[in-house]
Amino acid sequence: MKFFASIQLLAAVAEAAFTWQNVKIGGGGGFVPGIVFHPTAEGVAYARTDIGGLYRLNPGDDSWTAVTDGITDNDNWHNWGIDALALDPQDENMVYAAVGMYTNDWDPKSGSIIRSSDKGATWKTTSLPFKVGGNMPGRGMGERLAVDPANSKILYFGARSGKGLWKSTDGGATFSKVSSFTATGSFIPDPNDVGGYNGDKQGLAFVTFDSTSGTTSGATKRIFVGTADNTTASVYISEDAGATWNPVEGQPGIYFPHKCVLQPTEKALYLTYSDGTGPYDGTLGAVYRYDISAGTWKDITPASGSDLYFGFGGLGIDMKNPGTIVVASLNSWWPDAQMFRSTDSGATWSNIWAWANYPDMNLYYGLTTSKAPWIKTGFIDTDTKDLGWMIEALVIDPLDSDHWLYSTGLTVFGGHDLTKWDTTHNVSIQALADGIEEFSVQDLTSLPGGNELLAAVGDDSGFTFKDTASLKTAPSNPWMDPIWSTSSSVDYAGTSAENIVRIGNTAGSQQVAVSSDGGTSWNVYSGADTSMNGGIVAYSANADTVLWSTSTSGVQRSQYQSSFSVVSSLPSGAVIASDKQNNTVFYAGSGASFYVSTDTGTSFSKAGTLGSATAVRDIVAHPTKAGEVWVSTDAGIFHSTNYGSSFTQVSTALTNTYQLALGKGSGSTWNVYVFGTGSAGAKLYGSADCGASWTDIQGSQGFGSIDSCKLAGSGNTAGQVYVGTNGRGVFYASGTIKKREEGRWTIYNA
């Protein structure tokens, strides 16, 4: 049943009820620094990511649900950085997290502690007077946040940047500094990097309550706190519920502590150490057991001599079987990660793999990736590191000794037969990150009459989706032959959309590849050398010329796979695009200037002016109309139908716009989509009338910072639009955008 209604135009921007969902790349795609199970509630667990927010486990099918998208709009993009995670042992519905992305000036805002009483459905926020670093060095240590198991009102948080230990006595509503705790975790990865990524104090590493110690005034007596120090002391203890603190006697005076877990039945702590704070380093390390009753430390490191060439990160404790633990190398870059299991409190260990006759290995596991097949074809089959790297999170379900999870820089692995390690010495490992979409999307495009979606991503190369139906199925493989860590840009030839070009950003190898089958298979572009990488690319309409605005060597041009040569008439870093129907025409923008080439990118001349704009952010040519071009700027959107000779600003309702896209609309029309600032705020807007009116199509969905989002309109499905985020993968939605007709909105619903 269809109906329409007309209402008076009350504002320049309306809102449409688009429902957003993830394109299913699957497999995670990024680093998961921490996973926490609830100690008593079956199936309750959360995973924190460094740039993609927090996820809740769905135990029925091992999938995950994102729970922080609603608090990550443009102004709160840093809430996708999760530096610590805590659950309330007495209330399975309560979850807490420390949020914030960077402690340097990359993130302008202070961090927060967020709390939810309904498993992440809704959140309350407590601002902190300092920054939080969910994507900073040392983010795999932890957990830095903990709830007192005897008193749900009490929380402790270990801060970075020399800010010390903080405490809440009202369930996370407020926090105050613990003045009696004076250690700050003074290690700085690179003291010369002042104000940079590696130039800040790492701070505190973990907070661990001893639930066996009894209480005083309703609070747990004994608390342990770890710091990012590798000298005299890095583990501190309070025996009086946090009133006073002292270094734990006899502790190792070497390495950084990463994880500290209590085994209450043994009344013992287990700790992993590495000579780096992670997550990328670690060449030596140790594992220790601390007997709390005796006050003694025991070195239980499972490797020594030439077999010890890594630090330790992940630490799983079997709460149902005292003395049973699993530890993992933090980073063993060759031949693979190593894991060790002990059933006697670390007296003896068994490995998950061992050398046979070198270079053959005996593998005591089977590994499958059916939930994300591309992990096997693109990574496991092409590398020795099957088990992974950056293994900071490793947990055993406290209510199920067979269920375990561990995370890597790529995915979450795990399984449901862990105790077979002790019998048949062979466990089944699966990729169990279904629902986690932590991809940093670099570019998107949809091919009119061709494949529905091509997504260039960081760390995992890129992916091709044939049609809308395939958006719900994880791909069989990433972009390969060549496969790069990151593909930074992708474009298609307008008159033959099966021809694709993509760019990578890895120095030292050829970083241009082409496809003649819509991105299903690829070949290295022979004209590329090994000195250029990164940036954005444009493909001429007939697929004979590549224009490349590189990150390293200015704007370059190649025709018929010849060597690239510099385009001297364009400034370095220029935004570029190709006309999709006229093979001789390319467009470019830099600063306030718009440029046009009519000789297939050989030379450019300044063209029409863009009003008061001072920064060209994006250029999009109409997919089917030669000479029609749209330009996004700091002053809004400009439109030309004469190859950029002159422009009209389409509307003043949107300003400070970023990525822009055209996508099929109703009938023969094309919708315009753009990220910019309108009456609904800095969001995603759509127009079905060439920019005369705009509709907020983002709604309450968080996409993070709009200046880092990528955008594509479907070239095949009317009303379908794609958003690429920096850490939450690709979202898509479809719907009918409202049109304004003679001062009234006409709303169509199907």
Disulfide bonds with the S-S distance in Angstrom:
none
